[in-house]
Amino acid sequence: MDTSNLTIETNNLYLKSIKEEYKNDIFREFTAEITTHMFPKPAKKIEETIEFIKTSIKENKEGSNFQIVILNKQNGDFIGCGGVHHIDRKTPELGIWIKKSAHGNAYGKETITALKKWTDENLDYDYLLYPVAADNYPSRKIPELLGGKIAREYDITNMSGKKLHILEYRIYPTDNYVENKKNI
Ligand SMILES: CC(C)(COP(=O)(O)OP(=O)(O)OC[C@H]1O[C@@H](n2cnc3c(N)ncnc32)[C@H](O)[C@@H]1OP(=O)(O)O)[C@@H](O)C(=O)NCCC(=O)NCCS
């Protein structure tokens, strides 16, 4: 499925397939503070951000990724990035980051809940992966809200050289979507 030109509308947000026009927002907002509990590290040069966006657009077109930007529905302001990665596998992986100034509005929860619904409606999958650092409490609340269960734990060293203990939540398809698909 080509996911390079999709828009999902939620109560407060638009989730849109990533585009190069958001390069300055992503470069400015994807900071060391934001990546504290994440595997990737912030870009030093905007060329790195442009490369990330180009690769994501290619993967979206090929149907292996659904990388999005998150925008405020009222004023179009950039809020963050997220996605459903490896959508060509039976166990795709969820990702999310919200810019610092927009924390505290549950935009992360709103985004992941919408991406889960999109996945239920569009993909045939076994479960969604949500790997999160054990001490990233705001993030852990998201898979827990969606009924996710910790199925695996492991340690990694992220690209900034920091050791993280990862809890891998699994979020299963919502039954009625499974039933519907069976009847298609
Ligand atoms: C993870 C993230 C997307 C969550 O954003 P959000 O859903 O908008 O979350 P909010 O800021 O509204 O906070 C969500 C909950 O965490 C709680 N919370 C916030 N900071 C907290 C902290 N330091 N310790 C414990 N709980 C905290 C909030 O009170 C809120 O609780 P509630 O749901 O009971 O009201 C956001 O924190 C973020 O972008 N972090 C940096 C990038 C990152 O770590 N991404 C996830 C990688 S797995």
The ligand as an ORCA input file, in Angstrom:
! r2SCAN-3c Opt
* xyz 0 1
  C       5.936     10.153     24.806
  C       5.208     11.378     24.410
  C       4.856     11.332     22.922
  C       3.897     11.445     25.227
  O       3.250     12.634     24.814
  P       1.706     12.884     25.204
  O       0.870     11.677     24.918
  O       1.347     14.149     24.541
  O       1.752     12.910     26.751
  P       1.473     14.034     27.804
  O       2.611     14.935     27.780
  O       0.113     14.596     27.554
  O       1.519     13.122     29.137
  C       0.899     11.818     29.147
  C       0.783     11.314     30.550
  O       2.094     11.150     31.114
  C       2.123     11.863     32.363
  N       3.474     12.371     32.504
  C       4.039     13.385     31.836
  N       5.323     13.534     32.237
  C       5.541     12.558     33.174
  C       6.691     12.140     33.939
  N       7.852     12.763     33.836
  N       6.568     11.089     34.815
  C       5.389     10.432     34.928
  N       4.271     10.740     34.192
  C       4.368     11.798     33.352
  C       1.115     12.989     32.177
  O       0.668     13.433     33.458
  C       0.019     12.268     31.454
  O      -0.651     11.459     32.395
  P      -2.245     11.212     32.231
  O      -2.384     10.465     30.934
  O      -2.568     10.364     33.424
  O      -2.865     12.569     32.158
  C       6.034     12.668     24.709
  O       6.340     12.673     26.072
  C       7.321     12.734     23.879
  O       7.299     13.146     22.719
  N       8.475     12.338     24.477
  C       9.772     12.451     23.784
  C       9.917     11.422     22.674
  C       9.653     10.006     23.175
  O      10.131      9.597     24.235
  N       8.849      9.241     22.383
  C       8.470      7.880     22.725
  C       9.481      6.901     22.381
  S       8.939      5.277     22.834
*
